[in-house]
Amino acid sequence: MTVPYLPVLRRGQVYDSLDRAEIKSVRTGETVAVVGQATGGMIRRDLRRSSRDSLRALSVEELLSISCEAGRLFMEADLPLGDGQTQSPQEYVESLSATSGLPHVLIRRNMAKIHQVFTQMPTILRGLTRGLDTKVIDSGFGEQAGLPVSYFAVTEALGVVLPSNSPGVNSLWMPAIAMKVPVVLKPGREEPWTPFRIIQAFIAAGCPSEAFSFYPTDHEGSGAVMESCGRALIFGDVGTVERYAGNPAVQVHGPGWSKVLFGEDEVDNWAEYVDLIVESISSNGGRSCINASAVLVPRHGAEIAEAVARKLAAIEPVSATDPNARLAGFANPKMAEYIDAAIEEGLKTPGAEDVTQRYRSGPRVADLDGSTYLRPTLVRCDSFDHPLANREFLFPYASVVEMRQDEMLAKMGDSLVVTAVTRDERFIDRLIGSPHIDRLNIGPLPTSTVQWDQPHEGNLFEFLYRRRAIQRA
């Protein structure tokens, strides 16, 4: 069987690099693919030239139509790899599962999410631009709400340094194409498959190939992408967030610290919401920044922790092809061991208990079919100051903490998503007014709920475009 080859794409043109890297199966250690490698110097040279004219030649409406067709191709078509090879949707699922540890069912759910981004692009664009007539992007000026407006792109390309944890993160850069901004993608080492397939779907649907650069590369090359693009997205940990804090040219997607809050008025009805909490913690294998990592309640903390822990503990590692799989294996087993050690170290500090330990069938670290997994973990903490109370890990993990309702906003810190289970209008007003909540769900909506007409972790249109005054005599 021929090993798939993913080449470097330089402004859409295949470049057969002499420097190539092998990606291996996390389960068998066998080579699953060979990936061409770009150098930092190559990236810097390429990005001295703009490819925006290729997208400017098309209207936004044409690009939206292309996006819809690309969604169909992404889901259904055999799409190009390198060396004349193609990849079917099933082969994509199998390859991504082998290199990332994700089970097939979670990959297919992420495929469905990406397909929705392709096909819901008109709704997404309308939400990001607050209903701006797309002809304004085409011409640079027009009207909005009866007032003259003018917008211009602040960059010739959007650089994106992608992670390997979940295919769905690619949905964040995709709207840039409809906004006529080319993309420069540095894929995660274990997950080059999804960005490459998205690119090929766009191109097959009629999008100019010059709008896409695909640079598998090392740390220096990642830096070249960040430095050479006028705007960049990067995914990382707390250190990454701190490194780029205050840099308006970089949008950092770091830990979400998403939460479920209960108001005084609803917490006595907590039993009705156990499934909502479990879904918020465990959807997508717990790998998303929108997964809840803390549950804050004014009372009933022990009962809630017991009920949620019992359900989480029932989620077990199963075969990657099992349609009921809910956990993802780790591409790097040492990462699982590091997380397990961090939790155990935190449990040494008084005031915390791993409630799931009473219900799960074995230790937190589990091995199955050559993959390393972490079984879900729910920790009950006596205080939000405990080192495990506001932690986020790459698997279904959360804490349950009791605190007064009037303390929650002051103590909980920044949160990408907050689901607030309450009908208390005064509390809701305080939540709406909080600058520390990026996305707010009022009522029983899991933190993983996505509405396509709402921005996610920053507004990409406002990141890529700036409004200016324009007057014509």
C-alpha positions in Angstrom: 0.0 0.0 0.0 1.4 3.5 -1.0 2.0 5.8 1.9 0.1 9.1 1.4 2.2 12.2 0.7 1.1 15.7 1.7 3.3 18.3 -0.1 4.1 21.9 0.8 1.7 24.3 -1.0 3.3 27.6 -2.0 0.5 30.0 -3.1 -1.4 26.9 -4.1 1.5 25.3 -6.1 2.8 21.9 -5.1 6.4 22.1 -3.9 8.2 18.8 -3.6 10.5 19.5 -0.7 13.6 17.3 -0.2 13.0 17.7 3.5 10.2 15.4 4.5 8.8 14.1 7.8 7.0 10.9 8.6 3.9 10.8 10.8 3.3 7.5 12.5 0.3 5.8 13.9 -0.2 6.4 17.6 -1.4 2.8 17.9 1.1 0.7 15.8 4.0 3.0 15.2 3.7 2.4 11.4 4.3 5.3 9.0 0.9 6.7 8.0 2.0 9.6 5.9 5.0 11.5 4.6 4.7 15.3 4.8 6.9 17.8 2.9 8.6 20.4 5.1 9.0 24.1 4.5 11.9 26.2 5.9 11.5 29.6 7.5 13.5 31.2 4.7 11.2 29.8 2.1 8.1 31.1 4.0 9.5 34.6 4.3 10.4 34.7 0.6 7.0 33.5 -0.4 5.1 36.0 1.8 6.9 39.0 0.3 4.4 38.7 -2.6 0.7 39.1 -2.1 -2.0 36.8 -3.5 -5.0 38.9 -2.6 -5.7 39.8 -6.2 -6.8 36.3 -6.9 -9.6 36.7 -4.4 -10.4 40.3 -5.2 -11.2 39.1 -8.7 -14.3 37.3 -7.3 -17.3 38.8 -5.6 -18.2 37.8 -2.0 -21.4 36.2 -3.4 -19.3 34.1 -5.8 -17.0 33.0 -2.9 -20.0 32.1 -0.8 -21.3 29.9 -3.6 -17.9 28.3 -3.9 -17.8 27.7 -0.2 -21.1 25.8 -0.3 -19.9 23.5 -3.1 -16.6 23.0 -1.2 -18.6 21.8 1.7 -20.2 19.1 -0.4 -16.8 18.1 -1.8 -15.2 18.0 1.6 -17.8 15.5 2.8 -18.2 13.4 -0.4 -15.3 13.6 -2.8 -12.0 11.9 -3.4 -9.7 14.9 -3.1 -6.0 15.4 -4.2 -3.0 14.6 -2.0 0.5 14.7 -3.5 2.2 12.6 -6.2 -1.1 12.2 -8.0 -2.7 10.4 -5.1 -6.3 11.1 -3.9 -8.0 10.6 -0.5 -11.6 9.5 0.0 -13.6 10.7 3.0 -13.2 7.3 4.7 -9.4 7.3 4.1 -9.3 10.8 5.6 -11.1 9.5 8.7 -8.8 6.5 9.1 -5.6 8.5 8.5 -6.6 11.3 11.0 -7.6 8.7 13.6 -4.3 6.9 13.2 -2.1 10.0 13.7 -4.2 11.9 16.3 -5.8 9.2 18.4 -9.3 10.5 17.7 -12.0 7.9 17.3 -13.8 7.7 14.0 -17.1 8.9 15.4 -15.6 12.1 16.8 -13.8 12.8 13.5 -17.1 12.5 11.6 -18.8 14.9 14.0 -16.0 17.4 13.4 -16.4 16.8 9.7 -20.1 17.7 10.1 -19.1 20.9 11.9 -16.7 21.9 9.2 -19.3 21.1 6.6 -21.7 23.4 8.3 -19.1 26.2 8.3 -18.7 25.7 4.5 -22.5 25.8 3.9 -23.5 28.3 6.6 -20.9 30.8 5.5 -23.5 33.4 4.5 -25.0 33.3 8.0 -21.5 33.4 9.6 -20.4 36.4 7.5 -23.6 38.2 8.3 -23.1 37.7 12.0 -19.4 38.7 11.9 -20.2 41.9 9.9 -23.4 42.7 11.7 -25.4 42.4 8.6 -23.1 44.4 6.3 -24.0 44.3 2.6 -21.3 42.1 1.1 -20.9 44.5 -1.8 -19.2 46.8 0.7 -16.4 44.2 0.9 -16.3 44.0 -2.9 -16.1 47.8 -3.5 -14.6 49.0 -0.2 -17.5 51.4 0.5 -21.3 51.5 0.7 -24.0 52.0 3.3 -24.9 50.3 6.6 -28.0 51.3 8.5 -28.4 54.2 6.2 -25.0 55.6 6.9 -22.0 55.7 4.5 -19.3 53.1 5.5 -15.9 52.1 4.1 -13.8 49.1 5.1 -10.4 48.0 4.1 -8.4 44.8 4.8 -5.5 45.4 7.2 -3.4 42.5 5.9 -2.5 40.7 2.7 -2.8 37.3 4.4 -4.0 35.6 7.6 -1.3 33.3 9.1 -2.6 30.4 11.2 -0.5 28.2 13.4 -2.8 25.2 14.1 -2.8 22.6 16.9 -3.4 18.8 16.5 -6.0 18.4 19.2 -9.2 18.7 17.2 -10.2 19.1 13.5 -12.9 21.6 14.4 -10.4 24.4 15.1 -10.1 24.9 11.4 -13.5 26.4 11.3 -12.0 29.6 12.8 -9.9 30.5 9.8 -12.3 29.4 7.0 -14.4 32.6 6.8 -11.2 34.6 5.8 -11.6 33.2 2.3 -15.1 34.7 1.9 -13.7 38.0 3.2 -11.1 37.9 0.4 -8.1 37.3 2.7 -5.7 34.5 1.6 -4.6 32.0 4.3 -1.1 30.8 5.3 -1.5 27.6 7.3 1.1 25.9 9.5 -0.6 22.5 10.4 -0.2 20.6 13.7 2.3 17.8 13.3 -0.2 15.0 13.9 -3.0 16.8 12.1 -2.1 18.0 8.6 -5.1 16.1 7.1 -7.9 18.5 7.9 -6.4 21.8 6.7 -5.1 20.1 3.5 -8.5 18.6 2.8 -10.3 21.9 3.3 -7.9 23.6 1.0 -8.4 21.0 -1.7 -12.2 21.2 -1.3 -12.1 25.0 -1.8 -9.8 24.7 -4.9 -11.9 21.9 -6.4 -15.0 24.1 -6.0 -13.4 26.9 -8.0 -11.5 29.0 -5.4 -8.2 30.4 -6.7 -5.4 28.1 -5.5 -3.1 31.1 -5.0 -5.2 32.0 -1.9 -3.8 29.0 0.0 -0.3 28.3 1.4 0.3 25.2 3.4 3.6 25.0 5.3 4.3 22.0 7.5 7.4 23.3 9.3 9.4 23.6 12.5 9.4 26.2 15.3 11.4 28.7 13.1 8.9 28.2 10.3 6.0 28.9 12.7 7.7 32.1 13.7 8.1 33.1 10.0 4.4 32.6 9.5 3.6 34.8 12.6 6.1 37.5 11.6 5.4 37.7 7.9 1.6 37.9 8.0 -0.1 41.1 8.9 -2.6 39.2 11.0 -2.1 35.8 12.6 -4.1 33.2 14.7 -2.2 30.9 17.1 -3.4 28.2 19.4 -1.5 27.4 22.6 -1.3 27.3 26.4 -1.1 30.0 29.0 2.5 30.8 28.0 1.4 31.4 24.4 -1.4 33.7 25.6 1.0 35.7 27.8 3.6 35.9 25.0 1.3 37.6 22.6 -0.8 39.6 25.1 -1.2 43.2 23.8 -0.1 42.4 20.3 -3.1 43.5 18.1 -1.8 41.6 15.1 -2.1 38.3 16.8 -5.3 36.6 18.0 -4.5 33.9 20.5 -6.7 30.9 21.1 -5.6 29.5 24.4 -7.4 27.8 27.4 -11.1 28.5 27.4 -11.8 28.1 31.2 -15.4 27.6 30.2 -17.9 27.1 33.0 -21.4 26.1 34.0 -22.9 28.4 36.7 -26.1 27.8 38.7 -28.1 30.6 40.2 -29.7 30.5 43.6 -33.1 30.2 41.9 -32.3 27.0 40.0 -29.7 25.1 41.9 -32.3 23.1 43.9 -33.4 21.7 40.6 -29.8 20.5 39.8 -30.9 16.9 39.1 -32.6 18.1 35.9 -29.3 19.4 34.5 -26.9 16.6 35.2 -26.8 15.5 31.5 -26.2 19.1 30.5 -23.2 19.3 32.7 -21.8 16.0 31.5 -22.3 17.0 27.9 -20.5 20.4 28.5 -17.5 18.5 30.1 -17.2 15.6 27.7 -18.3 16.6 24.2 -15.6 16.2 21.5 -13.6 14.0 24.0 -13.2 17.0 26.3 -10.6 18.5 23.8 -12.3 21.8 23.0 -11.8 25.2 24.7 -15.6 25.4 24.9 -15.7 22.3 27.1 -16.6 23.2 30.7 -13.7 22.9 33.1 -15.6 24.2 36.2 -19.1 24.0 37.6 -19.9 26.7 40.2 -22.9 26.3 42.5 -24.2 28.1 45.6 -25.0 24.8 47.3 -25.5 21.0 46.7 -21.9 20.7 45.5 -21.4 17.2 47.0 -24.6 15.9 45.4 -23.9 17.4 42.0 -20.4 16.1 42.0 -21.5 12.6 42.9 -24.2 12.5 40.1 -21.9 14.0 37.4 -18.9 11.8 38.4 -21.0 8.7 38.2 -22.0 9.5 34.6 -18.5 10.6 33.6 -16.9 7.5 35.0 -19.2 5.4 32.8 -17.3 6.8 29.7 -14.7 4.3 29.0 -12.0 3.9 26.3 -13.2 1.7 23.4 -11.9 0.9 19.9 -11.4 3.8 17.6 -14.0 2.3 15.2 -16.7 1.9 17.9 -19.6 4.2 17.0 -20.1 4.9 20.7 -16.5 6.1 21.3 -16.4 9.3 23.4 -12.7 9.5 24.4 -9.7 10.3 22.3 -6.3 8.6 22.6 -3.2 10.8 23.1 -0.8 11.1 20.1 2.0 11.5 22.7 1.6 9.1 25.7 3.9 11.3 27.8 1.3 14.1 27.6 -1.3 11.8 29.3 1.2 10.8 31.9 2.1 14.5 32.5 -1.6 15.4 32.9 -2.2 12.5 35.3 0.8 13.5 37.4 -0.4 17.1 37.5 -3.8 16.1 38.8 -2.3 13.8 41.4 0.1 16.5 42.6 -2.9 18.9 42.9 -4.8 16.3 44.9 -2.1 16.5 47.6 -3.2 20.0 48.5 -6.0 19.6 51.1 -9.5 20.6 50.0 -10.0 18.5 46.8 -11.3 15.0 46.0 -11.4 13.0 42.8 -15.0 11.9 43.0 -14.8 9.9 39.8 -12.2 7.6 41.4 -15.0 5.9 43.4 -16.9 5.0 40.2 -14.4 4.3 37.4 -13.3 0.8 36.5 -9.5 1.5 36.7 -6.8 4.1 37.0 -7.0 7.4 35.3 -4.4 6.4 32.6 -5.6 3.5 30.5 -4.1 1.7 27.5 -6.2 0.1 24.8 -5.2 -1.2 21.3 -1.8 0.6 21.5 -3.3 4.0 22.5 -3.1 5.8 25.8 -6.2 7.4 27.2 -7.2 9.4 30.3 -10.5 8.4 31.9 -12.8 11.4 32.7 -12.1 13.1 36.0 -14.3 15.2 38.2 -12.7 16.9 41.2 -14.7 18.5 44.0 -12.9 21.5 45.5 -13.7 23.3 48.7 -12.5 26.6 47.3 -12.0 28.2 43.9 -8.5 29.0 45.1 -7.5 25.4 45.1 -4.9 24.6 42.3 -7.3 22.1 40.7 -10.4 24.4 40.7 -9.6 26.4 37.6 -7.5 24.0 35.5 -8.1 22.9 32.0 -6.8 19.6 30.5 -7.0 17.9 27.1 -9.6 15.3 28.2 -13.0 15.4 30.1 -11.9 17.1 33.3 -13.8 19.6 35.5 -14.1 20.8 39.1 -17.2 21.4 41.1 -17.0 24.3 43.6 -19.5 25.9 45.9 -19.6 29.6 46.2 -22.2 32.3 46.8 -23.9 33.6 43.7 -22.7 37.1 44.4 -19.1 35.9 44.5 -19.0 34.1 41.2 -18.3 36.9 38.7 -15.6 38.4 41.0 -13.8 35.1 41.5 -14.2 33.0 38.4 -11.9 35.0 36.1 -12.0 35.0 32.3 -14.2 32.4 30.6 -14.6 31.7 26.9 -18.1 30.3 27.4 -20.4 30.5 30.4 -23.7 28.5 30.6 -25.8 30.2 33.3 -28.6 28.1 34.6 -30.8 30.8 36.1 -33.9 32.9 35.5 -32.8 35.6 37.9 -32.9 38.8 35.8 -30.6 40.7 38.1 -28.0 37.9 38.0 -28.5 37.7 34.2 -27.9 41.5 33.9 -24.6 41.1 35.8 -23.5 38.3 33.6 -24.4 40.3 30.4 -22.4 43.2 31.8 -19.3 41.1 32.6 -16.2 41.8 30.4 -14.8 38.5 31.5 -17.3 36.3 29.5 -16.7 35.9 25.8 -19.8 33.8 25.0 -22.9 33.6 27.3 -25.5 30.9 27.2 -28.5 31.9 29.3 -30.5 28.8 30.4 -29.9 25.0 29.8 -27.6 25.1 26.8 -24.4 23.0 27.0 -21.2 25.1 26.7 -20.5 23.3 23.4 -23.6 24.8 21.7 -22.6 26.9 18.7 -24.7 29.4 16.8 -23.2 30.3 13.4 -24.4 33.9 13.4 -22.4 34.6 16.6 -18.6 35.2 16.7 -16.4 32.7 18.5 -13.5 33.9 20.6 -13.1 37.2 18.8 -14.6 38.6 15.6 -12.6 37.6 12.6 -14.0 40.4 10.4 -13.0 43.1 12.9 -9.6 41.4 13.1 -9.0 41.5 9.4 -10.8 44.7 8.4 -10.9 48.2 9.7 -13.5 50.9 9.1 -12.4 54.3 7.9 -14.1 57.6 7.3 -14.8 58.3 3.6 -16.3 61.4 2.0 -16.9 62.1 -1.6 -17.5 65.5 -3.1 
